[in-house]
Amino acid sequence: SIIRPLNCFMAAFAVYVGSLIAGLPVYPSTPVIYALLSAFLVCAAGMVVNDYFDVEIDRINKPKRPIPSGKISKKTALAYSLILFAAGIGLSYLINIYTTSVAALVSALLVLYAWKLKKMILTGHLTISLLVALTFIFGSLINLKIAPALSLAVLAFLANTGREIFKSIDDVMGDQKFGINSLPIKYGVLRARMIASTFILFAVILSFVPYLLNIFRMGEVYLF
């Protein structure tokens, strides 16, 4: 449960979509399978390392999570995250140097986010949204054709930024106690909701652009 597998499956699915947009077939080839597994494992590692650094906050906000509830120790969780990171980057190495670079970059950002960046106003939200956007780019790099995936990456970045800000509103109590300078703490819940809604609104409006510009091979499927 500490890896939150649904989130990891979603990351892998975004990589699959990125591969389709880059012109790869619907039935995954071996490199695509490596990429899906790599994304799943790196995402899982990020979930674990985030819980490792957040254990004191989670005792307040989410006490039933594995570490604060005592289901897994901090030491074991840290070792688990390192194994997952190594496995994810190792699988990306079997594809090409570009996917390896992205997997390594994402891994570093996940650790930095959990350790420092999430405590900085808006920086943490933007970092996570960048990581979500990179899943589409990662998938497209299998075929070395990233241009079509950029539009989805931008939409994912905008939508996820709004989502992250909304999530931070729920965590105000624990965040405030441990010095995390989130938007709702700095500017109030109402303003944070307005900012989050603006990001999501832009994502919805811009979501029609790829169809209008005929960026994807299956425009009607995308529009549906």
N, CA, C and O of each residue as an XYZ file, in Angstrom:
896
protein
N       0.814     -1.219      0.000
C       0.000      0.000      0.000
C       0.846      1.268      0.000
O       0.367      2.331     -0.395
N       2.101      1.168      0.440
C       2.933      2.365      0.517
C       3.293      2.900     -0.872
O       3.594      4.086     -1.007
N       3.271      2.059     -1.900
C       3.597      2.551     -3.250
C       2.384      3.165     -3.937
O       2.521      3.766     -5.002
N       1.198      3.024     -3.347
C      -0.041      3.537     -3.940
C      -0.137      3.120     -5.419
O       0.008      3.950     -6.316
N      -0.382      1.824     -5.655
C      -0.288      1.257     -7.002
C      -1.187      1.909     -8.047
O      -0.827      1.935     -9.224
N      -2.340      2.432     -7.654
C      -3.209      3.069     -8.649
C      -2.505      4.258     -9.295
O      -2.573      4.438    -10.511
N      -1.829      5.071     -8.481
C      -1.079      6.206     -9.029
C       0.020      5.725     -9.976
O       0.271      6.338    -11.013
N       0.667      4.628     -9.608
C       1.746      4.091    -10.440
C       1.208      3.535    -11.756
O       1.837      3.695    -12.802
N       0.052      2.885    -11.708
C      -0.590      2.414    -12.940
C      -0.954      3.595    -13.841
O      -0.813      3.508    -15.061
N      -1.415      4.685    -13.255
C      -1.752      5.870    -14.047
C      -0.508      6.459    -14.719
O      -0.565      6.899    -15.867
N       0.613      6.461    -13.994
C       1.868      6.944    -14.583
C       2.277      6.065    -15.760
O       2.691      6.567    -16.804
N       2.158      4.749    -15.583
C       2.499      3.824    -16.659
C       1.563      3.997    -17.854
O       1.995      3.917    -19.004
N       0.278      4.235    -17.576
C      -0.685      4.431    -18.665
C      -0.363      5.704    -19.453
O      -0.495      5.728    -20.677
N       0.057      6.752    -18.756
C       0.443      7.994    -19.441
C       1.643      7.753    -20.350
O       1.716      8.314    -21.444
N       2.575      6.930    -19.909
C       3.722      6.565    -20.743
C       3.248      5.819    -21.990
O       3.744      6.058    -23.091
N       2.293      4.923    -21.811
C       1.728      4.176    -22.950
C       1.069      5.120    -23.953
O       1.251      4.980    -25.163
N       0.304      6.082    -23.438
C      -0.327      7.078    -24.316
C       0.741      7.863    -25.068
O       0.602      8.115    -26.265
N       1.812      8.251    -24.366
C       2.904      8.972    -25.014
C       3.531      8.168    -26.135
O       3.918      8.726    -27.162
N       3.635      6.848    -25.944
C       4.205      5.996    -26.995
C       3.281      5.920    -28.209
O       3.749      5.897    -29.347
N       1.967      5.882    -27.967
C       1.008      5.854    -29.080
C       1.080      7.144    -29.894
O       1.074      7.120    -31.124
N       1.149      8.261    -29.187
C       1.214      9.550    -29.866
C       2.485      9.668    -30.703
O       2.508     10.339    -31.735
N       3.536      9.005    -30.238
C       4.816      9.045    -30.963
C       4.848      8.108    -32.157
O       5.861      8.011    -32.850
N       3.723      7.407    -32.402
C       3.636      6.578    -33.587
C       3.899      5.104    -33.380
O       3.977      4.355    -34.354
N       4.040      4.663    -32.134
C       4.257      3.242    -31.865
C       2.927      2.488    -31.903
O       1.877      3.091    -31.682
N       2.951      1.200    -32.175
C       1.696      0.435    -32.308
C       0.953      0.280    -30.987
O       1.513      0.464    -29.906
N      -0.338     -0.069    -31.112
C      -1.187     -0.238    -29.934
C      -0.686     -1.371    -29.053
O      -0.694     -1.263    -27.826
N      -0.251     -2.456    -29.680
C       0.261     -3.588    -28.909
C       1.698     -3.293    -28.497
O       2.563     -3.133    -29.358
N       1.966     -3.218    -27.203
C       3.288     -2.760    -26.736
C       4.425     -3.674    -27.183
O       4.347     -4.895    -27.051
N       5.470     -3.068    -27.707
C       6.690     -3.797    -28.028
C       7.514     -3.960    -26.751
O       7.140     -3.451    -25.695
N       8.623     -4.666    -26.855
C       9.473     -4.873    -25.676
C       9.963     -3.561    -25.078
O       9.909     -3.409    -23.858
N      10.446     -2.593    -25.882
C      10.869     -1.316    -25.293
C       9.730     -0.594    -24.565
O       9.958      0.026    -23.526
N       8.517     -0.670    -25.097
C       7.378     -0.022    -24.437
C       7.087     -0.702    -23.101
O       6.798     -0.029    -22.111
N       7.160     -2.015    -23.070
C       6.941     -2.743    -21.812
C       7.986     -2.343    -20.776
O       7.665     -2.146    -19.603
N       9.244     -2.224    -21.218
C      10.294     -1.760    -20.311
C       9.947     -0.368    -19.765
O      10.129     -0.092    -18.579
N       9.448      0.498    -20.644
C       9.119      1.866    -20.242
C       7.963      1.897    -19.247
O       7.989      2.661    -18.282
N       6.952      1.067    -19.483
C       5.811      1.003    -18.569
C       6.249      0.545    -17.181
O       5.850      1.123    -16.170
N       7.066     -0.491    -17.146
C       7.560     -0.999    -15.869
C       8.466      0.019    -15.188
O       8.414      0.194    -13.971
N       9.293      0.686    -15.980
C      10.186      1.710    -15.430
C       9.391      2.838    -14.785
O       9.697      3.266    -13.672
N       8.373      3.315    -15.487
C       7.542      4.392    -14.945
C       6.838      3.950    -13.670
O       6.769      4.705    -12.700
N       6.318      2.732    -13.670
C       5.633      2.218    -12.483
C       6.585      2.173    -11.289
O       6.226      2.599    -10.191
N       7.785      1.664    -11.500
C       8.739      1.491    -10.405
C       9.271      2.821     -9.880
O       9.406      3.001     -8.670
N       9.572      3.753    -10.784
C      10.066      5.060    -10.346
C       8.979      5.823     -9.596
O       9.248      6.472     -8.586
N       7.746      5.738    -10.102
C       6.624      6.364     -9.403
C       6.457      5.743     -8.012
O       6.255      6.455     -7.027
N       6.543      4.422     -7.942
C       6.418      3.731     -6.659
C       7.507      4.179     -5.694
O       7.242      4.409     -4.514
N       8.728      4.301     -6.196
C       9.837      4.755     -5.361
C       9.576      6.152     -4.830
O       9.867      6.452     -3.672
N       9.021      7.011     -5.692
C       8.705      8.374     -5.259
C       7.656      8.401     -4.162
O       7.743      9.216     -3.243
N       6.673      7.528     -4.243
C       5.655      7.438     -3.199
C       6.268      7.029     -1.862
O       5.926      7.572     -0.811
N       7.175      6.066     -1.923
C       7.789      5.566     -0.692
C       8.698      6.620     -0.068
O       8.642      6.859      1.139
N       9.535      7.246     -0.889
C      10.464      8.236     -0.338
C       9.714      9.458      0.178
O      10.167     10.110      1.119
N       8.574      9.774     -0.425
C       7.758     10.880      0.071
C       7.213     10.563      1.469
O       7.214     11.417      2.356
N       6.752      9.332      1.647
C       6.268      8.925      2.969
C       7.399      8.887      3.995
O       7.183      9.151      5.178
N       8.606      8.555      3.535
C       9.769      8.530      4.425
C      10.023      9.911      5.017
O      10.239     10.044      6.222
N       9.998     10.933      4.175
C      10.267     12.292      4.643
C       9.059     12.910      5.349
O       9.210     13.834      6.148
N       7.866     12.402      5.054
C       6.630     13.021      5.570
C       6.067     12.349      6.814
O       4.935     12.628      7.209
N       6.835     11.477      7.427
C       6.262     10.643      8.490
C       5.673     11.472      9.637
O       4.617     11.119     10.162
N       6.331     12.561     10.033
C       5.816     13.360     11.147
C       4.553     14.126     10.753
O       3.625     14.264     11.550
N       4.530     14.617      9.527
C       3.330     15.306      9.028
C       2.172     14.325      8.907
O       1.032     14.643      9.248
N       2.483     13.117      8.411
C       1.434     12.112      8.233
C       0.849     11.631      9.557
O      -0.287     11.158      9.595
N       1.603     11.748     10.628
C       1.049     11.380     11.937
C      -0.157     12.251     12.273
O      -1.019     11.855     13.057
N      -0.211     13.453     11.668
C      -1.328     14.376     11.893
C      -2.346     14.273     10.759
O      -3.536     14.069     10.997
N      -1.861     14.418      9.516
C      -2.773     14.469      8.368
C      -3.305     13.096      7.954
O      -4.485     12.954      7.634
N      -2.427     12.082      7.963
C      -2.811     10.750      7.465
C      -2.179      9.671      8.336
O      -1.276      8.970      7.879
N      -2.630      9.523      9.571
C      -1.996      8.587     10.514
C      -2.113      7.120     10.134
O      -1.398      6.287     10.693
N      -3.000      6.776      9.191
C      -3.172      5.373      8.812
C      -2.197      4.925      7.725
O      -2.202      3.759      7.331
N      -1.364      5.841      7.239
C      -0.383      5.455      6.233
C       0.632      4.474      6.832
O       0.815      4.447      8.049
N       1.291      3.672      5.995
C       2.109      2.563      6.488
C       3.174      2.921      7.531
O       3.318      2.206      8.523
N       3.923      4.015      7.328
C       4.993      4.321      8.288
C       4.445      4.834      9.618
O       4.796      4.280     10.660
N       3.594      5.873      9.632
C       3.095      6.327     10.936
C       2.243      5.297     11.667
O       2.142      5.334     12.893
N       1.630      4.380     10.925
C       0.812      3.347     11.571
C       1.655      2.172     12.067
O       1.144      1.282     12.747
N       2.949      2.170     11.727
C       3.838      1.123     12.201
C       3.880     -0.124     11.341
O       4.479     -1.121     11.742
N       3.257     -0.099     10.160
C       3.251     -1.275      9.295
C       4.614     -1.520      8.642
O       4.946     -2.648      8.278
N       5.393     -0.450      8.500
C       6.731     -0.553      7.926
C       7.607      0.482      8.620
O       7.142      1.578      8.934
N       8.866      0.146      8.860
C       9.767      1.091      9.525
C      10.331      2.089      8.521
O      10.307      1.845      7.315
N      10.838      3.212      9.023
C      11.450      4.208      8.151
C      12.663      3.632      7.428
O      12.864      3.882      6.239
N      13.461      2.865      8.147
C      14.671      2.290      7.559
C      14.329      1.341      6.418
O      14.971      1.373      5.369
N      13.335      0.509      6.615
C      12.918     -0.427      5.572
C      12.330      0.313      4.378
O      12.577     -0.053      3.229
N      11.548      1.361      4.656
C      10.951      2.150      3.579
C      12.029      2.813      2.729
O      11.917      2.848      1.504
N      13.068      3.337      3.368
C      14.147      3.983      2.621
C      14.856      2.974      1.718
O      15.117      3.255      0.548
N      15.165      1.802      2.267
C      15.817      0.765      1.464
C      14.928      0.334      0.297
O      15.411      0.120     -0.815
N      13.648      0.213      0.557
C      12.677     -0.172     -0.477
C      12.659      0.851     -1.607
O      12.646      0.482     -2.781
N      12.658      2.138     -1.255
C      12.621      3.193     -2.275
C      13.876      3.162     -3.137
O      13.794      3.360     -4.349
N      15.041      2.917     -2.529
C      16.293      2.874     -3.292
C      16.296      1.709     -4.273
O      16.776      1.841     -5.399
N      15.761      0.572     -3.848
C      15.670     -0.590     -4.737
C      14.743     -0.290     -5.918
O      15.046     -0.627     -7.063
N      13.621      0.343     -5.622
C      12.662      0.674     -6.681
C      13.247      1.681     -7.669
O      13.089      1.531     -8.880
N      13.927      2.715     -7.147
C      14.574      3.688     -8.029
C      15.591      3.002     -8.937
O      15.600      3.238    -10.145
N      16.443      2.158     -8.367
C      17.475      1.476     -9.149
C      16.858      0.589    -10.225
O      17.336      0.561    -11.359
N      15.801     -0.131     -9.874
C      15.143     -1.010    -10.845
C      14.502     -0.204    -11.970
O      14.597     -0.580    -13.138
N      13.846      0.911    -11.618
C      13.197      1.743    -12.625
C      14.186      2.363    -13.595
O      13.965      2.353    -14.806
N      15.284      2.907    -13.063
C      16.300      3.505    -13.932
C      16.981      2.421    -14.758
O      17.289      2.633    -15.931
N      17.218      1.259    -14.149
C      17.845      0.152    -14.872
C      17.032     -0.291    -16.072
O      17.594     -0.557    -17.135
N      15.728     -0.373    -15.921
C      14.869     -0.760    -17.045
C      14.886      0.304    -18.145
O      14.874     -0.030    -19.330
N      14.913      1.571    -17.762
C      14.957      2.643    -18.763
C      16.252      2.598    -19.574
O      16.280      3.017    -20.731
N      17.315      2.092    -18.968
C      18.607      1.967    -19.656
C      18.528      0.977    -20.813
O      19.287      1.072    -21.777
N      17.596      0.023    -20.705
C      17.437     -0.976    -21.760
C      16.745     -0.418    -22.998
O      16.660     -1.097    -24.021
N      16.248      0.817    -22.911
C      15.533      1.428    -24.048
C      16.494      2.309    -24.849
O      16.882      1.954    -25.962
N      16.873      3.447    -24.289
C      17.871      4.316    -24.917
C      18.398      5.324    -23.893
O      17.903      5.393    -22.768
N      19.381      6.085    -24.285
C      20.030      7.011    -23.362
C      19.090      8.144    -22.939
O      19.223      8.693    -21.845
N      18.141      8.488    -23.814
C      17.223      9.589    -23.508
C      16.220      9.192    -22.418
O      15.942      9.967    -21.503
N      15.692      7.993    -22.530
C      14.776      7.529    -21.485
C      15.518      7.351    -20.159
O      14.958      7.595    -19.091
N      16.778      6.925    -20.233
C      17.580      6.786    -19.014
C      17.765      8.143    -18.342
O      17.651      8.267    -17.122
N      18.051      9.155    -19.154
C      18.258     10.503    -18.616
C      16.996     11.028    -17.946
O      17.060     11.621    -16.869
N      15.848     10.811    -18.584
C      14.586     11.279    -18.009
C      14.269     10.524    -16.725
O      13.842     11.126    -15.739
N      14.474      9.215    -16.729
C      14.203      8.426    -15.525
C      15.091      8.871    -14.364
O      14.632      8.957    -13.225
N      16.354      9.153    -14.653
C      17.268      9.628    -13.611
C      16.863     11.012    -13.117
O      16.904     11.282    -11.916
N      16.470     11.895    -14.048
C      16.031     13.240    -13.677
C      14.781     13.181    -12.807
O      14.701     13.859    -11.782
N      13.811     12.376    -13.213
C      12.572     12.233    -12.455
C      12.859     11.691    -11.055
O      12.280     12.156    -10.073
N      13.746     10.716    -10.970
C      14.096     10.139     -9.666
C      14.699     11.203     -8.753
O      14.343     11.297     -7.578
N      15.609     12.000     -9.299
C      16.242     13.057     -8.507
C      15.213     14.094     -8.046
O      15.248     14.550     -6.903
N      14.300     14.460     -8.945
C      13.272     15.452     -8.595
C      12.315     14.916     -7.534
O      11.860     15.666     -6.670
N      12.011     13.627     -7.596
C      11.129     13.029     -6.585
C      11.767     13.086     -5.197
O      11.088     13.361     -4.207
N      13.058     12.829     -5.129
C      13.749     12.902     -3.844
C      13.830     14.353     -3.362
O      13.569     14.637     -2.193
N      14.191     15.265     -4.261
C      14.279     16.679     -3.901
C      12.921     17.225     -3.453
O      12.834     18.008     -2.506
N      11.881     16.804     -4.140
C      10.540     17.239     -3.769
C      10.198     16.803     -2.357
O       9.749     17.609     -1.543
N      10.411     15.531     -2.069
C      10.064     14.997     -0.752
C      10.917     15.619      0.348
O      10.450     15.828      1.468
N      12.173     15.912      0.013
C      13.122     16.412      1.012
C      12.969     17.909      1.259
O      12.913     18.346      2.408
N      12.900     18.713      0.163
C      12.948     20.165      0.311
C      11.858     20.936     -0.436
O      11.233     21.838      0.121
N      11.635     20.568     -1.709
C      10.857     21.423     -2.594
C       9.407     21.582     -2.167
O       8.813     22.636     -2.391
N       8.821     20.546     -1.550
C       7.407     20.629     -1.183
C       7.152     21.665     -0.098
O       6.011     22.080      0.108
N       8.222     22.092      0.610
C       8.061     23.090      1.659
C       8.098     24.514      1.115
O       7.848     25.472      1.847
N       8.414     24.648     -0.178
C       8.516     25.972     -0.801
C       7.224     26.296     -1.526
O       6.698     25.471     -2.273
N       6.718     27.492     -1.308
C       5.413     27.882     -1.841
C       5.359     27.710     -3.357
O       6.208     28.235     -4.077
N       4.394     27.000     -3.821
C       4.097     26.697     -5.225
C       5.155     25.815     -5.900
O       4.829     25.070     -6.824
N       6.414     25.888     -5.454
C       7.481     25.114     -6.097
C       7.183     23.620     -6.079
O       7.377     22.928     -7.079
N       6.712     23.128     -4.938
C       6.394     21.710     -4.833
C       5.291     21.298     -5.792
O       5.384     20.256     -6.440
N       4.243     22.113     -5.885
C       3.134     21.814     -6.796
C       3.619     21.771     -8.241
O       3.255     20.872     -8.999
N       4.446     22.749     -8.618
C       4.942     22.816     -9.991
C       5.875     21.648    -10.295
O       5.895     21.141    -11.416
N       6.641     21.224     -9.300
C       7.550     20.088     -9.505
C       6.773     18.811     -9.786
O       7.085     18.086    -10.731
N       5.762     18.532     -8.969
C       4.951     17.330     -9.180
C       4.241     17.387    -10.532
O       4.145     16.374    -11.226
N       3.750     18.551    -10.902
C       3.066     18.690    -12.185
C       4.024     18.481    -13.353
O       3.649     17.913    -14.379
N       5.269     18.946    -13.190
C       6.282     18.689    -14.217
C       6.539     17.195    -14.357
O       6.689     16.686    -15.468
N       6.590     16.494    -13.227
C       6.817     15.051    -13.255
C       5.670     14.326    -13.965
O       5.900     13.384    -14.722
N       4.443     14.768    -13.718
C       3.293     14.181    -14.408
C       3.403     14.424    -15.911
O       3.156     13.522    -16.713
N       3.774     15.641    -16.286
C       3.916     15.976    -17.707
C       4.999     15.132    -18.375
O       4.866     14.749    -19.537
N       6.064     14.846    -17.640
C       7.182     14.096    -18.214
C       6.830     12.640    -18.528
O       7.544     11.989    -19.290
N       5.752     12.123    -17.958
C       5.374     10.744    -18.282
C       5.030     10.616    -19.772
O       5.379      9.624    -20.411
N       4.346     11.622    -20.314
C       4.019     11.587    -21.749
C       5.280     11.726    -22.595
O       5.436     11.045    -23.609
N       6.180     12.615    -22.172
C       7.445     12.794    -22.892
C       8.267     11.510    -22.846
O       8.866     11.114    -23.846
N       8.294     10.863    -21.682
C       9.040      9.615    -21.515
C       8.562      8.563    -22.513
O       9.370      7.886    -23.149
N       7.237      8.432    -22.644
C       6.683      7.476    -23.594
C       7.049      7.789    -25.030
O       7.314      6.885    -25.822
N       7.066      9.077    -25.369
C       7.369      9.466    -26.747
C       8.849      9.279    -27.074
O       9.211      9.109    -28.238
N       9.708      9.311    -26.052
C      11.144      9.162    -26.285
C      11.523      7.744    -26.702
O      12.626      7.522    -27.201
N      10.631      6.792    -26.505
C      10.902      5.423    -26.966
C      11.099      5.430    -28.472
O      11.937      4.707    -29.010
N      10.311      6.264    -29.141
C      10.377      6.378    -30.601
C      11.087      7.654    -31.038
O      11.141      7.972    -32.226
N      11.641      8.392    -30.048
C      12.371      9.638    -30.309
C      11.536     10.640    -31.118
O      12.024     11.263    -32.061
N      10.271     10.774    -30.721
C       9.372     11.701    -31.425
C       8.508     12.399    -30.377
O       7.398     11.957    -30.082
N       9.028     13.493    -29.817
C       8.376     14.102    -28.650
C       7.395     15.216    -28.990
O       6.554     15.568    -28.162
N       7.488     15.778    -30.195
C       6.672     16.955    -30.517
C       5.177     16.750    -30.267
O       4.567     17.599    -29.618
N       4.551     15.665    -30.749
C       3.107     15.507    -30.498
C       2.762     15.375    -29.019
O       1.673     15.764    -28.597
N       3.675     14.834    -28.238
C       3.394     14.612    -26.815
C       3.470     15.896    -25.994
O       2.968     15.944    -24.871
N       4.092     16.930    -26.543
C       4.270     18.167    -25.781
C       2.938     18.806    -25.404
O       2.794     19.360    -24.315
N       1.953     18.725    -26.323
C       0.659     19.335    -26.037
C      -0.024     18.655    -24.849
O      -0.589     19.325    -23.985
N       0.032     17.318    -24.810
C      -0.546     16.598    -23.671
C       0.226     16.894    -22.397
O      -0.358     16.980    -21.317
N       1.532     17.050    -22.522
C       2.355     17.361    -21.352
C       1.947     18.699    -20.743
O       1.867     18.830    -19.522
N       1.690     19.690    -21.593
C       1.272     21.009    -21.105
C      -0.079     20.917    -20.398
O      -0.257     21.481    -19.319
N      -1.026     20.207    -21.002
C      -2.356     20.044    -20.394
C      -2.258     19.328    -19.054
O      -2.917     19.712    -18.088
N      -1.436     18.293    -19.001
C      -1.253     17.549    -17.752
C      -0.634     18.434    -16.682
O      -1.010     18.361    -15.512
N       0.312     19.266    -17.085
C       0.967     20.177    -16.146
C      -0.037     21.140    -15.523
O      -0.044     21.331    -14.307
N      -0.881     21.742    -16.350
C      -1.865     22.708    -15.860
C      -2.899     22.051    -14.951
O      -3.176     22.537    -13.855
N      -3.468     20.936    -15.421
C      -4.517     20.267    -14.650
C      -3.977     19.757    -13.312
O      -4.639     19.871    -12.281
N      -2.778     19.201    -13.344
C      -2.240     18.630    -12.106
C      -1.826     19.705    -11.116
O      -1.887     19.487     -9.906
N      -1.405     20.862    -11.611
C      -1.086     21.960    -10.695
C      -2.329     22.362     -9.906
O      -2.268     22.569     -8.693
N      -3.446     22.470    -10.604
C      -4.698     22.769     -9.899
C      -5.037     21.701     -8.889
O      -5.456     22.010     -7.773
N      -4.862     20.446     -9.264
C      -5.147     19.325     -8.360
C      -4.252     19.377     -7.125
O      -4.725     19.168     -6.008
N      -2.976     19.652     -7.316
C      -2.034     19.697     -6.197
C      -2.393     20.812     -5.211
O      -2.276     20.637     -3.999
N      -2.824     21.943     -5.734
C      -3.205     23.056     -4.853
C      -4.451     22.684     -4.056
O      -4.534     22.976     -2.863
N      -5.418     22.042     -4.706
C      -6.614     21.592     -3.979
C      -6.238     20.593     -2.885
O      -6.786     20.645     -1.784
N      -5.309     19.688     -3.181
C      -4.871     18.714     -2.184
C      -4.214     19.398     -0.989
O      -4.383     18.962      0.149
N      -3.466     20.466     -1.247
C      -2.772     21.156     -0.154
C      -3.751     21.810      0.813
O      -3.417     22.030      1.978
N      -4.947     22.119      0.346
C      -5.966     22.703      1.227
C      -6.374     21.691      2.295
O      -6.600     22.061      3.447
N      -6.468     20.423      1.919
C      -6.838     19.372      2.879
C      -5.755     19.140      3.929
O      -6.040     18.646      5.020
N      -4.496     19.501      3.593
C      -3.370     19.189      4.465
C      -2.900     20.387      5.290
O      -1.803     20.363      5.849
N      -3.715     21.425      5.369
C      -3.287     22.657      6.024
C      -2.840     22.424      7.468
O      -1.827     22.977      7.896
N      -3.580     21.617      8.218
C      -3.275     21.451      9.640
C      -1.864     20.924      9.871
O      -1.092     21.513     10.628
N      -1.530     19.812      9.216
C      -0.206     19.237      9.390
C       0.884     20.081      8.762
O       1.966     20.225      9.330
N       0.603     20.649      7.579
C       1.595     21.472      6.892
C       1.974     22.696      7.715
O       3.145     23.070      7.780
N       0.988     23.315      8.339
C       1.238     24.516      9.123
C       2.141     24.215     10.317
O       3.022     25.008     10.651
N       1.923     23.090     10.945
C       2.711     22.721     12.123
C       4.170     22.469     11.780
O       5.051     22.738     12.597
N       4.441     21.953     10.575
C       5.809     21.595     10.223
C       6.440     22.549      9.207
O       7.412     22.196      8.539
N       5.894     23.739      9.095
C       6.541     24.805      8.337
C       6.497     24.687      6.833
O       7.354     25.250      6.152
N       5.521     23.969      6.287
C       5.377     23.898      4.835
C       4.589     25.129      4.376
O       3.451     25.351      4.789
N       5.220     25.915      3.518
C       4.658     27.201      3.122
C       3.773     27.038      1.886
O       4.151     27.441      0.786
N       2.603     26.449      2.074
C       1.711     26.189      0.945
C       0.863     27.415      0.629
O       0.792     28.355      1.421
N       0.222     27.394     -0.539
C      -0.626     28.517     -0.959
C      -1.773     28.795      0.006
O      -1.987     29.956      0.354
N      -2.529     27.777      0.462
C      -3.627     28.076      1.390
C      -3.141     28.632      2.730
O      -3.853     29.402      3.375
N      -1.939     28.247      3.149
C      -1.393     28.787      4.396
C      -0.949     30.237      4.184
O      -1.181     31.095      5.036
N      -0.318     30.500      3.057
C       0.223     31.837      2.783
C      -0.860     32.846      2.428
O      -0.831     33.979      2.907
N      -1.824     32.442      1.588
C      -2.800     33.396      1.054
C      -4.244     33.090      1.444
O      -5.152     33.847      1.099
N      -4.460     31.997      2.154
C      -5.818     31.653      2.562
C      -6.454     30.632      1.634
O      -6.068     30.505      0.472
N      -7.422     29.915      2.153
C      -8.069     28.833      1.414
C      -8.825     29.353      0.197
O      -8.758     28.743     -0.870
N      -9.534     30.454      0.331
C     -10.343     30.975     -0.781
C      -9.475     31.333     -1.979
O      -9.786     30.961     -3.111
N      -8.383     32.057     -1.728
C      -7.495     32.424     -2.839
C      -6.843     31.190     -3.448
O      -6.669     31.107     -4.664
N      -6.487     30.241     -2.605
C      -5.888     29.005     -3.120
C      -6.863     28.271     -4.032
O      -6.470     27.748     -5.075
N      -8.129     28.233     -3.641
C      -9.147     27.592     -4.489
C      -9.285     28.317     -5.831
O      -9.439     27.677     -6.871
N      -9.229     29.628     -5.807
C      -9.345     30.409     -7.039
C      -8.160     30.142     -7.964
O      -8.331     29.989     -9.173
N      -6.951     30.088     -7.388
C      -5.761     29.825     -8.191
C      -5.823     28.419     -8.790
O      -5.527     28.227     -9.969
N      -6.209     27.438     -7.968
C      -6.320     26.058     -8.446
C      -7.344     25.951     -9.570
O      -7.103     25.285    -10.577
N      -8.475     26.601     -9.396
C      -9.538     26.552    -10.410
C      -9.083     27.191    -11.711
O      -9.471     26.742    -12.789
N      -8.259     28.240    -11.624
C      -7.749     28.909    -12.828
C      -6.865     27.973    -13.635
O      -6.989     27.898    -14.857
N      -5.972     27.256    -12.954
C      -5.110     26.293    -13.652
C      -5.955     25.237    -14.364
O      -5.699     24.914    -15.524
N      -6.954     24.704    -13.675
C      -7.790     23.653    -14.260
C      -8.623     24.198    -15.423
O      -8.805     23.515    -16.430
N      -9.126     25.425    -15.284
C      -9.904     26.045    -16.359
C      -9.065     26.205    -17.621
O      -9.541     25.928    -18.722
N      -7.821     26.649    -17.470
C      -6.936     26.782    -18.626
C      -6.685     25.421    -19.274
O      -6.623     25.316    -20.499
N      -6.542     24.389    -18.457
C      -6.333     23.047    -19.005
C      -7.529     22.607    -19.841
O      -7.361     22.030    -20.916
N      -8.738     22.879    -19.347
C      -9.958     22.505    -20.075
C     -10.062     23.272    -21.391
O     -10.363     22.687    -22.430
N      -9.814     24.575    -21.347
C      -9.918     25.405    -22.555
C      -8.896     24.963    -23.601
O      -9.226     24.812    -24.777
N      -7.654     24.757    -23.163
C      -6.586     24.407    -24.095
C      -6.675     22.960    -24.578
O      -5.992     22.586    -25.531
N      -7.505     22.145    -23.933
C      -7.595     20.741    -24.329
C      -8.146     20.558    -25.741
O      -7.979     19.497    -26.341
N      -8.806     21.595    -26.275
C      -9.334     21.503    -27.641
C      -8.271     21.806    -28.700
O      -8.454     21.487    -29.874
N      -7.161     22.421    -28.284
C      -6.135     22.849    -29.240
C      -5.532     21.685    -30.023
O      -5.419     21.791    -31.244
N      -5.135     20.566    -29.379
C      -4.555     19.464    -30.171
C      -5.488     18.946    -31.259
O      -5.036     18.566    -32.339
N      -6.800     18.931    -30.973
C      -7.754     18.474    -31.983
C      -7.857     19.489    -33.120
O      -7.850     19.119    -34.294
N      -7.951     20.766    -32.765
C      -8.095     21.801    -33.788
C      -6.866     21.885    -34.682
O      -6.985     22.189    -35.869
N      -5.697     21.621    -34.132
C      -4.455     21.664    -34.911
C      -4.111     20.318    -35.543
O      -3.100     20.184    -36.232
N      -4.970     19.318    -35.300
C      -4.787     17.983    -35.876
C      -3.400     17.410    -35.544
O      -2.689     16.910    -36.415
N      -3.045     17.502    -34.263
C      -1.725     17.056    -33.824
C      -1.631     15.539    -33.775
O      -0.580     14.967    -34.065
N      -2.739     14.884    -33.406
C      -2.713     13.438    -33.236
C      -3.285     12.724    -34.449
O      -4.092     13.277    -35.197
N      -2.844     11.468    -34.628
C      -3.331     10.673    -35.762
C      -4.816     10.360    -35.625
O      -5.532     10.303    -36.624
N      -5.274     10.162    -34.417
C      -6.677      9.766    -34.169
C      -7.384     10.902    -33.440
O      -7.694     10.789    -32.254
N      -7.637     11.999    -34.156
C      -8.210     13.177    -33.559
C      -9.559     12.953    -32.937
O      -9.854     13.488    -31.868
N     -10.399     12.154    -33.608
C     -11.751     11.916    -33.100
C     -11.712     11.115    -31.794
O     -12.498     11.355    -30.878
N     -10.784     10.162    -31.729
C     -10.629      9.379    -30.489
C     -10.203     10.286    -29.349
O     -10.716     10.170    -28.237
N      -9.261     11.196    -29.619
C      -8.799     12.143    -28.608
C      -9.955     13.033    -28.157
O     -10.129     13.255    -26.959
N     -10.737     13.538    -29.087
C     -11.840     14.431    -28.738
C     -12.878     13.717    -27.876
O     -13.429     14.308    -26.947
N     -13.145     12.451    -28.182
C     -14.076     11.658    -27.385
C     -13.562     11.485    -25.962
O     -14.217     10.842    -25.143
